[in-house]
């Protein structure tokens, strides 16, 4: 904001900057006047006195200017300082009016003409020099002009009339120019100050934007580092899971075979089977976090699933945890793996229970969420919200809540995989998870699952008696791990299947055109020799569609598998699996392949 004091200070600064040339001109003009008077033999005492006053005043002004040189000029001056400047201008005008009023009447010829010319030049120079302060400029010029006219009038010369007319016109022109330049000066000063203000605002905005950009870049680097860390853990998890699940499959298979032997002590085999199932569950959780687990998405009726979950939760949670639900009647079905979705809700409920050691309220709300996301990725979601009235999470804990193995529970009371598994499952299902929590006020976790455009279906499973048994179908096992291959072969043989096993795809191709060509091929996904089980399945779908294919693996890239087997009936059997899962999967594969009975019963 520009005020009058700033304008006054700027005007005073403009005049002060002209002090050296103005005072130097005064000294030169004084000596020039004395020289002219001397050469014209009219050097009067009053002229010498006048010149001495002018030279002294000018020298003092130059000394004072040199004393203040280099010091910052005040940004604001009071009106008192403004008046003092006008008074100095009037005093200086009286000094320069002296030659015209006192010396002019007593001189003649060249001296008189010089004084008149000197007065005219002084009026113009003073007006130009002092124009930033119009009052000072007009006062100075007016006093000098009036003094000159008064002295000329004392000469009793008749040309005084013409001189007066010229002086009035000249003074009017000078006054108009001074006032116009004064308006220009003030306008330019205000515009310059306004521009400076805008520039400062722009600089501040740029500084803020730069600070925000730097902060955002640091946050992005942190997020990238976290994402890279999570990706590295996910890759490590996937690699370990394959080998670990092969070990579990071998242990579980042999334990089941051992359990079938007469006289086996089941007190020895049952703990082995339980341990392998626990290991398989741990591996599934790790794969869920890494978003590499095998999903079997379908249209799921959330109303039915949540109601079933509530019955389970009432038996699982403590009596001091009150469960409330909100299920609108027009819920959309969601497209997700129903078992993993139920497991995710169970994990959230267990976390909520642990956050309420003295009891509280667990609320599960479900709602349709139409068209969420960016315009290019807008889609319908269904929102599942799990709220508790527990202890809540601090910002630091909330930031790490989905990290694997991070837990605030005491040692031995939690693995730290619950929320990471839920997060991985939701992300892999095409949804998102949002955590809101305040210490002492509870936690609200929202998961959004994509809507299914198909109605939920009731799936009927085949009876176990019909599943557990073959009719002599020929099955070829393609597996590079010898222990897994032998175990699976013995299990399938016990189900009345005729089984062959090979180590690679190259060996499997040799058996396709023989009399012992298989009806079903059970192949691992990761195989030696450069051809994976997925590629082999795709090849068979194109060349030998009558052969049923079932893929098994402890670690699968689901997206790659789906893309490669698109348009086929190929299913996935995750390792480790028990004998019942294996039998049902092989039976279902035989039904899809529609193996003729007369071909298999001979």
Buried (B, 14 or more C-beta within 10 A) or exposed (E): EBEEBBBBBBBBBBBBEBBBEBBEBBBEBBEEBBEBBEEBEBBBEEBBEBBEEBBEBBEEBBEEBEEEEEEEEBEEBEEEBBEEBBEBBBEBBEBBBBBBBBBBBBBEEEBBBBBBEBBBEBBBBBBBBBBBBBBBBBBBBBBBBBBBBBBBBBBEEEEBEEBBEEBEEBBEEBBEBBBEBBEEBBEEBBEEBEEEEEEEEEEEEEEEEEEEEEEEEEEEEEEEEBEEEBEEBBEEBBEBBBEBBBBBBBBBBBBBBBBEEEEEEEEEBEEBBEBBBEBBEBBBBBBBBBBBBBBEBBBBBBBBBBEEBBEEBEEEBEEEBEBEBEBEEEBBBBBBBBEBBBBBBBBBBBBBBBBBEEBBBBBBBBBEBEEBEEEEEEBBBBBBBBBBBBBBBEEEBBBBBBBBEBBBEEEEEBBBBBBBBBBBBBBBBBBBBEBBBEEEEBBBBBBBBBBBEEEBEEEEEEEEEEBBEBEBBBBBBBBBBEBBBBBBBBBBEBBEBBBBBBBBBEBBBEBBEEEEBBBBBBBBBBBEEEBBBBBBBBBBBEEBEEBBBBBBBBBBBBEEBBEBBEEBBBBBBBBBBBBEEBBBBBBBBBEBBEBEEEEBEE
